[in-house]
Amino acid sequence: MKKARGLVFGLILLWGVAFLFPDAGFGQAPVHLKFASHSLGSSWYLLGAAMTELLKKNLPPGSNVDLLPYAAGVGNPKLISKGEADCGLGVNVTSKWAYEGKIAYDTKMSNLRGLLGGLDTYWLGVMVRSKVEVNSFEEIKKKKYPLKMMLLPPGSLGELGARQILEAYGISASDIKSWGGSVTNTSFEVIVSAMQDGRTDCFIQVITPGHPSVMELAVTTGLKFLPLNEEVIGRLGGMGWDSSVIPSGTFKGQDKSVRTVGFSSGVIVTDKFPQDVAYLLTKIVNENKDPLVQVYNAVKVFDPQTAWQESKNRIPLHPAAARYYKEKKWMP
């Protein structure tokens, strides 16, 4: 009888520890997750693959993580909010829009939560061929310059950002066309080719340090990066974009720093994401920066000690992520 009572007491104790500390590993069943990233071959796909491999190594035996090769910055919040993906990469600007149900989203996705932010640096780059005789949007508007502009298809963040810039300057696509210019939506590959052979003057797109296509254009074609004025940066900042600067020398021929806006990426989930897995995912990404840098060099700017900050996520933290940062004494 005493042995039986002791066994029961031991089981109750183990259950209590597992309840209070779900990430301790007691009685964990296999976990099956879908991780949203971007298209095959993209930097986000490689980063997502590295994260999912780290996660699988630390999940209970029999667990599996499927990497979804689609959706990206605008689409991933929708997938995750609807439960079509469990977790994934997101960017702070679109996460904010999705959470509040504005700009690119017609429904509030208030169930979204962040695990970490500030993984990298992105800029909204306004690139024109170096031979184009304008140096600002003010000049384009004043001269009614017949600018030939190419953008990615609607739905991409670069195309949306371009429309927001033009609107902030009081310029419409109709204006540009009336001046003898053009605004065309097409694929990334077509735009790069058109910039190289002079069929277009301007490309507005989200770019990173060392972006291969931009590096190539800067060398083969010659680029100028048009700055945004303070008023426009302020307006875009009110929408959720971060005020940012492309440092001089980032791309060949760029001898001045360029004021613009940008964002950073992170990992997002919902408020229903399991506490133990949320804690584990937060922990392994924050404590394995070097392997991530090996597959995606832009992660070298990532600072785990500030990954919890509101400016890096723009949506509420998942409670398990907040617990991790508080245990590390990085978060008050």
N, C-alpha and C positions, 0 to 999 in steps of 0.2 A: 504493500500500500504506500509506504514511504517513497519507494522508487517511482511509483506511478505519479504521486503528487509532485515529486521532483521533476519528472519528465514534463508534466503539464505546466509547471512553473517555468521551466526552461523554454518551452514553446511560446508561452505568453510573453516572456522576456524578449525572445527573438522577434516576435510579431511587433512588439512595442518599439524596438529599435528600428525595424524596417519601416514602421509607420512614421516615426519621427525623422528618420534619416533615409529617405527613399533612394538616395544615390549610393548607399552603402553596399548594395549588391545582394541583399538577402532576398532569396526567392524570386529573382527577376525572371520573367518570361522573355522569350525572344521578341525583338522589336522590329517592325517592318515600316520603313519610312520612304516617302517620296520627296526628293530634294530638288527644288526648281533652280535652274541655272540659265544658260543661254545656248545658242546654237553650237553644233559640233565644231571644234576648232577654235572657238572664241576664247579669249582670256578668262571669261567667267566660267566657261565649261571646264577649263583646266583647273581653275581655282576650286570649283565645286567638286571636281573629281578628287582633288587632294583632301578636301574637307571630309568628304564621305568616306574615303579610305581610312582617315584617322578615326572617324566616328565608328566605323565597323570594327576596328581593332579593339575598341573599348566597350562595345555593347555586349550583352549576354550571348553565349553561343547560340547559333542558329538564326541570329538577327540578319537583316538585309536592308540595304539602302539603295534605292533606285535613283539614278541621276536623270532628271528630265531635261532634255536638250532644247528647251524652247521657253518663250515668254519674256525673259529678261526684265529690264527695269520697270517698264510700264505694266507688263502682263503678270509678273510674279505676285504682286500683292493680291490680284484678283484670284489667281490659282490657290494661294494659301488661305485667303479669307473664306473661299467657298469650300475648302477641304479637298480640292483636287490635287494639292501638294501639301505636305505637312510642314515643311520648312524650306528655306532657300535664301538666295542672295537677293538683296533689294538695295535701293538707293534712298538716301534720306529725303530727297525732295519729292519723289513719287510716293514714298511711304506716307509722308505728311498729307499729300493730296488724297490718297486713298483713304486714310484714316478719317479725314474731314469730309470726304465725298465731294471734291471740287476739282476744277481744271480738267483733268483727264478721266475723271470718274463721276458717275451720276448717282452713286450710292455710297453712304458712309460705311466704311469697313472698320468699325470701332472695335472689332475683336483682334486687330493686329497688335503684335507686341514685338519689341526688339530684344535681341540677345547681345548684340555688340555692333558698333559702328566705327567709322573712320578707318576702314581697311586700306583705302587708297585715295588718290586725288584725280578728279575729273574736272575738266574745264569745258565751258561752252565756247568753242573757238570759232571766231569769224575770220575765215581765211580767204584772201583774194590773191590773184596772181600779182606778182611784184610789178608787172608792167601796167596794171590798172592805175589810172591817175586820180585816185581818191584815197584818202587816209582816215576817213571817219564817216559815220552815218549822217552826221550833220552836213558834211560836204556832199554826200550822195543826194540828200534831199534838196539842198540849196541849188545844186547844179542840174537837178533832175537827170541824173546820170543814167544812161541806158544800161543798167547792170544786168548781166546774164547770170542768174543764180540757179544753182541746182541743190535740191534737198532730198533727203531720204523720203520714202513714202509716209503718208499720214499714219500716226500711231507710234512712230519712233520718237524717242525723247529729243533727238537732235532736231527733227522737223518741228516738234512742238515748241522747243526753245527758240527756234528761228522765228516762228510766228509771234511769239511773245516779245522778242526783241523788236521786230518791225512794228508791232502795235505800240510798244512803249515809245518809239520814235515818231509815231504818227504816220507810218508808211504802210500802204497796203500792196498786195500783189497787183491789184489793178493799177495803182500809181506807177509801179515799176514798168508794167506793160505799156502804159500810156506814154512813158518816156522813151519807148523803143527798146526796152529791156525784156527780160523773160524770167519766169519762175517755173521750174520744171521739177517734178518728183520722179526719181528713178533709183536704181540700185547703187550701192556703194562703189562697185567695180566700174560702172559706167561713169560715175561722177569723177573718179580718180583719172580715168582715161580722158575725159572731156577737159579737165583742168590741165592735163599735160599737153594736149594738142590745141588748146585755146578755144574750144567750143563753149566753154563757160568761164566766167570771171570769178565767181564766188561760191564758196561751200561753207555752210554753217553746220557744225557737228560737235558732239561731245567727244573730247579727245583726252588722252593721258600723256604723261611724260614718256617719251620714247615710242609714241604711237607709230607703228611701222609705215603705214600709208602716208601719214603727214611728214614723217622723216624723209620718205622717198620724194614726195612733192617738193619739199623744201630744197632738196638737192637738185632734182631734175628740172623743175619748173621755176622755182623761186616764189616764195610766199611773203605776203604781209599779213599781220594779224591786226585787225581793227579793234581799237579799245572801245569799251562802253563808257558813257559818261556817268557821273555820280548819281544823277537823277534816275537814270534807267537802272543802274545797279540797285538803287534803293527800292524801285518798284518791283524788280524781280526778287529782291530779298524779301519783300513782303509776301511773295508767293511761296517762299520756301527755299529759294536758291541761296547758296553761300556766296558772299563776296569773296573774290579770289584774285590772284595775280599769276600770270604765266611769267616766270622769271626770265630775265634776259639770257640769251644763249641756250634756251631749252631746245630750240630748233635752229638749223643752219640759216644764217642771214638775219636772225631775230636779235638785233642789237639793243633793244629796249624792252623793259618790263611792260606787260600789257594787262590793263585792268579789265576784268570780266567777272563772270559768275561761274559757279561750279557746284560740285556735290561730292559725296563720298559714298561708298557702298558698305554694306554690313549684312548681318544675318537676321531674318525676320521669321516669326512664327505667329500663332494665335494664342489667345488666353487659355485655350483648351489643350495646348501642347503639354505632354506629360512633364511634371516637375523634375523627375530624375533625369530624363533625357535632355531637357532644357539646361539643367545644371551641367551635365556632362559635355554637351556641345559647346556651351560657353567656355568651359574650362579647357577643352582640348584645343580650341582655336586660339584662345589667349595664351596658351602655354606651348604652342608649337608654331611660332611665327617663322622660324628659319625654314622648315620644310615647305611652307606656303610661299615664301619669297623665291624659293628655287623654281617653282612653276609659274609664278606671276610676280615679276620684279617690283611692280608698283606697290606691293604689300610692305615694302621696306619702310614706308612712312607710318605704318600702323603702330599705335601706342596703346597697348593693353590697359595701361593705367587710366586712360581717358576714354576707353571704348564705351563706357556706360553713360557718358554725358548726353544731355538732351540735344545739344547741337549736332551730335554725331548720329543720332537716331531719329529724332523728330516725332517719335511715337513712344508711348509708355514702355518701360522695361518689363519683361516677363519677371514675375516674382523670384523664380529660381535664379535668373541671371543677376538680379539685384542682390540676392543672398551671396552669390559667388563674389561679387565686387566688394561687398561689405566685409566678408571673411578675409579678403586680401587687404582690407583697409584702404582701398582705393576710392571707395564711395562712402560719403559721410552717413 
